[in-house]
């Protein structure tokens, strides 16, 4: 089978450092941190008092007020960013073959706000089951792509991917494959997450996964730094519009990048910890390179998973050295989670978008908050510390690794006719 080329023709993001893709990338280039004290609830009794919250989001720009109450926040993020991504792409959805246009969105947890609110209300009541009729449809993960498909009348492939922090990368890979194999012409893909709440902070605190740098939230997410103590919880959404090259060319679309490969693997090791030798990470990057039909030396930039956890950052840098060999020292490597925090299931979407924009603008966003080298991390690696770096980015890779040992990597390329 001759695989069709897959290109990116539109995108949008809602993030803790900007509620549009342009604002998001400008903040990345400036090294802006989105971490601050939690405003969504009183976190004073929790071990962690801060997160990377989305600020100033107004769903009424896109969604009718009466419909908003039927949606969890993660769905609102997804629907609003999907509408703006479609607008950005210039797609005329009325002219599409609806059976060849689909939606795949990833989320690691989905409607946790809704679930927590409903169970709390029941637990504090007298035992009478007074549940909101929208409780189940608001909380299920697949409602986000479902509602996006309804908005645009897209009747092609429609589902969610759930693989913890790799969820939206898996969604993008699936969307790419569907277009490559002729099962779809256009796909809306990416991911959404909204878990800055009591259960989210409390749950990750109990795992000792979150930073507790309460005296300096803005510097808490510090990938590769010797004094890192965990990740910072984030929220938001990222959406990419993917099309076959033929479809995009026919309608005269602007093409921002090409997706040329994806890899998937499992650590088969531990519920929450990465394999110490990075075996799954090595395999997933190798598979992505093989799928893209390129050599390690062709890659210019790797947007790493880089969560700022003691074990994860070491394992990933070891995996990069094993995968790329001496070329690892010629790469730009950065963790944009240092600025956005960790968006869980939506991380791959906004980080894939960071790769697209690095390719488009030839600027590599930095890893901020680095002050002291970890002796277990090779200091000769170019981790793009603290300041963005200009370089031509022809090929970029995005890594995402999730609890349960789920690994997924994407390869983007500068578009050429």
NORGI-V941180 format. One record per pair of residues at least 24 apart in sequence whose ideal C-beta (glycine too) atoms are under 8 Angstrom apart, sorted by the first residue. I is the first residue (numbers start at 1). J is the second residue. Records with the same first field share a line. If there is no record, write none. Layout:
I->J ; J
This chain:
1->181
3->180 ; 181
4->179 ; 180 ; 181 ; 182 ; 244 ; 245 ; 246
5->244 ; 245 ; 246 ; 258
6->176 ; 179 ; 180 ; 242 ; 243 ; 244 ; 245 ; 258 ; 259 ; 260
7->242 ; 243 ; 244 ; 245 ; 248 ; 253 ; 255 ; 256 ; 257 ; 258 ; 259 ; 415
8->240 ; 241 ; 242 ; 255 ; 256 ; 257 ; 258 ; 259 ; 356 ; 412
9->89 ; 90 ; 91 ; 241 ; 242 ; 243 ; 248 ; 253 ; 254 ; 255 ; 256
10->85 ; 86 ; 87 ; 88 ; 89 ; 90 ; 91 ; 240 ; 241 ; 256
11->85 ; 88 ; 89 ; 238 ; 239 ; 240 ; 241 ; 256 ; 353 ; 356
12->81 ; 82 ; 84 ; 85 ; 88 ; 238 ; 239
13->81 ; 236 ; 237 ; 238 ; 239 ; 349 ; 350 ; 353
14->54 ; 57 ; 77 ; 80 ; 81 ; 236 ; 237 ; 238
15->54 ; 234 ; 236 ; 238 ; 340 ; 343 ; 350
16->52 ; 53 ; 54 ; 55 ; 234 ; 235 ; 236 ; 340 ; 341
17->52 ; 339 ; 340
19->54 ; 55 ; 56 ; 57
20->84
21->88 ; 353 ; 357
24->350 ; 353
25->353 ; 354 ; 357 ; 361 ; 365
27->339
28->336 ; 339 ; 354 ; 357 ; 365 ; 366 ; 388
29->363 ; 365 ; 388
30->388
31->339 ; 365 ; 366 ; 368 ; 386 ; 387 ; 388
32->339
33->217 ; 218 ; 219 ; 221 ; 338 ; 339 ; 368 ; 369
34->234 ; 339 ; 340 ; 341
35->217 ; 218 ; 220 ; 221 ; 232 ; 341
36->217 ; 218
37->217
38->196 ; 201
40->196 ; 197
41->197 ; 198
43->201
46->198 ; 201 ; 202 ; 205
47->205 ; 210 ; 212
48->201 ; 204 ; 205 ; 210 ; 211 ; 212 ; 214 ; 233
49->214 ; 217
50->214 ; 217 ; 220 ; 232
51->196 ; 201 ; 232 ; 233 ; 234 ; 235 ; 341
52->196 ; 221 ; 232 ; 233 ; 234 ; 235 ; 340 ; 341
53->196 ; 234 ; 235
54->194 ; 235 ; 236
69->134
70->134 ; 137 ; 138
71->138 ; 143 ; 147
72->110 ; 111 ; 112 ; 113 ; 114 ; 138 ; 139 ; 143 ; 194
73->113 ; 194 ; 235
74->107 ; 110 ; 111 ; 112 ; 113 ; 144 ; 192 ; 193 ; 194 ; 195 ; 235 ; 237
75->111 ; 138 ; 143 ; 144 ; 147 ; 192
76->194
77->192 ; 193 ; 194 ; 235 ; 236 ; 237 ; 346
78->105 ; 144 ; 145 ; 147 ; 148 ; 190 ; 191 ; 192 ; 237 ; 239
79->144 ; 147 ; 148 ; 151
80->237
81->190 ; 192 ; 237 ; 238 ; 239
82->148 ; 151 ; 152 ; 188 ; 190 ; 239
83->151
84->239
85->188 ; 190 ; 239 ; 240 ; 241
86->152 ; 188 ; 241
88->241
89->241 ; 253
90->251 ; 253 ; 254
91->186 ; 241 ; 251 ; 253
92->251
93->152 ; 153 ; 154
96->154 ; 185 ; 186
97->185
98->153 ; 154 ; 155 ; 156
99->155 ; 156
100->156 ; 184 ; 185 ; 186
101->152 ; 154 ; 155 ; 156 ; 184 ; 185 ; 186 ; 187 ; 188
102->149 ; 154 ; 155 ; 156 ; 157 ; 158 ; 175 ; 178 ; 184 ; 186 ; 187 ; 188
103->145 ; 146 ; 148 ; 149 ; 152 ; 154 ; 156 ; 157 ; 158 ; 187 ; 188 ; 189
104->145 ; 157 ; 158 ; 159 ; 160 ; 161 ; 171 ; 172 ; 174 ; 175 ; 178 ; 187 ; 188 ; 189
105->144 ; 145 ; 148 ; 160 ; 161 ; 168 ; 171 ; 188 ; 189 ; 190 ; 191 ; 192 ; 239
106->160 ; 161 ; 162 ; 163 ; 166 ; 167 ; 168 ; 169 ; 170 ; 171 ; 190 ; 191 ; 345 ; 346 ; 348 ; 349
107->141 ; 144 ; 160 ; 162 ; 167 ; 168 ; 191 ; 192 ; 193 ; 344 ; 345 ; 346
108->162 ; 163 ; 164 ; 165 ; 167 ; 193 ; 344 ; 345 ; 402
109->141 ; 193 ; 195 ; 200 ; 344 ; 345
110->139 ; 140 ; 141 ; 143 ; 144 ; 160
111->138 ; 139 ; 140 ; 141 ; 143
112->139 ; 194 ; 195 ; 197 ; 199 ; 200
113->194 ; 195 ; 197
114->138 ; 139
115->139
116->197 ; 198 ; 199
144->192
145->188
148->188
152->188
154->186 ; 188
156->183 ; 184 ; 186 ; 187
157->183 ; 184 ; 187
162->345
163->345 ; 402 ; 404 ; 406 ; 408
164->344 ; 345 ; 402 ; 403 ; 404 ; 406
165->305 ; 307 ; 342 ; 344 ; 345 ; 347 ; 348 ; 400 ; 401 ; 402 ; 403 ; 406
166->348 ; 400 ; 401 ; 402 ; 406 ; 407 ; 408
167->191 ; 344 ; 345 ; 346 ; 348 ; 402
168->238 ; 345 ; 346 ; 347 ; 348 ; 349 ; 352 ; 400
169->262 ; 348 ; 349 ; 352 ; 398 ; 400 ; 408 ; 409 ; 410
170->264 ; 348 ; 406 ; 408
171->348 ; 349
172->240 ; 242 ; 259 ; 262 ; 348 ; 349 ; 352 ; 410
173->262 ; 264 ; 408 ; 410
175->242
176->242 ; 259 ; 262
177->262
179->242 ; 243 ; 244
185->243 ; 244 ; 247
186->241 ; 242 ; 243 ; 244 ; 247
187->241 ; 242 ; 243
188->239 ; 240 ; 241
189->239 ; 240 ; 242 ; 349
190->237 ; 238 ; 239 ; 240 ; 346 ; 349 ; 352 ; 353
191->237 ; 238 ; 343 ; 345 ; 346 ; 347 ; 348 ; 349
192->236 ; 237 ; 345 ; 346 ; 349
193->234 ; 235 ; 236 ; 237 ; 343 ; 344 ; 345 ; 346
194->235 ; 236
195->233 ; 235 ; 344
196->233 ; 234 ; 235
200->233
201->233
204->231 ; 233
207->272
209->272 ; 309
211->308
218->369
219->369
220->308 ; 369
221->308 ; 337 ; 338 ; 339 ; 341 ; 342 ; 368 ; 369
222->308 ; 338 ; 368 ; 369 ; 370 ; 371
223->304 ; 306 ; 307 ; 308 ; 313 ; 335 ; 337 ; 338 ; 367 ; 369 ; 370 ; 383
224->306 ; 313 ; 317 ; 335 ; 367 ; 370 ; 374 ; 377 ; 383
225->308 ; 369 ; 370 ; 371 ; 372 ; 374
226->372 ; 373 ; 374 ; 375
227->371 ; 372
228->308 ; 309 ; 310 ; 313 ; 374
229->308 ; 310
230->308 ; 309 ; 310
231->307 ; 308 ; 309 ; 337 ; 341 ; 342
232->308 ; 337 ; 341 ; 342
233->341 ; 342 ; 344
234->337 ; 340 ; 341 ; 342 ; 343 ; 344 ; 347
235->343 ; 346
236->340 ; 343 ; 346 ; 350
237->346 ; 349 ; 350
238->343 ; 346 ; 349 ; 350 ; 351 ; 352 ; 353
239->349
240->349 ; 352 ; 353 ; 356
255->415
256->356 ; 357 ; 359 ; 360 ; 415
257->355 ; 356 ; 359 ; 360 ; 412 ; 413 ; 414 ; 415
258->412 ; 413 ; 414 ; 415
259->410 ; 411 ; 412 ; 413
260->291 ; 292 ; 293 ; 294 ; 395 ; 411 ; 412 ; 413
261->288 ; 289 ; 290 ; 291 ; 292 ; 293 ; 294 ; 410 ; 411
262->288 ; 291 ; 408 ; 409 ; 410 ; 411
263->287 ; 288 ; 289 ; 290 ; 291 ; 407 ; 408 ; 409
264->407 ; 408
265->407
266->404 ; 405 ; 406 ; 407
267->401 ; 405 ; 407
268->405
269->405
270->405
271->403 ; 404
272->403
273->311
274->311 ; 312 ; 315 ; 316 ; 401 ; 405
275->315 ; 405
276->311 ; 315
277->315 ; 318
278->315 ; 316 ; 318 ; 319 ; 322
279->319
280->401 ; 405 ; 407
281->305 ; 315 ; 316 ; 319 ; 399 ; 401 ; 407
282->319 ; 322 ; 323
283->407
284->399 ; 401 ; 407 ; 408 ; 409
285->319 ; 320 ; 323 ; 397 ; 399 ; 409
286->323
287->409
288->397 ; 409 ; 410 ; 411
289->323 ; 411
291->411
292->395 ; 411 ; 413
294->395 ; 411
296->323 ; 324 ; 325 ; 327
297->327
298->394 ; 395
299->324 ; 327 ; 331 ; 395 ; 396 ; 397 ; 411
300->331 ; 332 ; 391 ; 392 ; 393 ; 394 ; 395 ; 396
301->331 ; 332 ; 333 ; 334 ; 355 ; 358 ; 364 ; 391 ; 393 ; 395 ; 396 ; 397
302->331 ; 332 ; 333 ; 334 ; 396 ; 397 ; 398 ; 399
303->334 ; 335 ; 336 ; 351 ; 352 ; 354 ; 355 ; 358 ; 396 ; 397 ; 398 ; 399
304->333 ; 334 ; 335 ; 399
305->335 ; 337 ; 347 ; 399 ; 400 ; 401
306->334 ; 335 ; 337 ; 338 ; 367
307->335 ; 337 ; 342
308->335 ; 337 ; 338
312->401
313->374 ; 377
314->374 ; 376 ; 377
316->399 ; 401
317->377 ; 378 ; 381
320->381
321->378 ; 381
328->381
329->380 ; 381 ; 382
330->382
331->381 ; 382
332->364 ; 382 ; 384 ; 389 ; 391 ; 393
333->367 ; 381 ; 382 ; 383 ; 384
334->364 ; 365 ; 366 ; 367 ; 383 ; 384
335->367 ; 383
336->365 ; 367
338->366 ; 367 ; 368 ; 369 ; 370
339->365 ; 368
347->400
348->398 ; 400 ; 408 ; 410
351->398 ; 400
352->398 ; 410 ; 412
354->398
355->396 ; 397 ; 398 ; 410 ; 412
356->396 ; 412
358->393 ; 396
359->393 ; 394 ; 395 ; 396 ; 412 ; 413 ; 414
362->390 ; 391 ; 392 ; 393
363->388 ; 389 ; 390 ; 391 ; 393
364->388 ; 389 ; 390 ; 391 ; 393
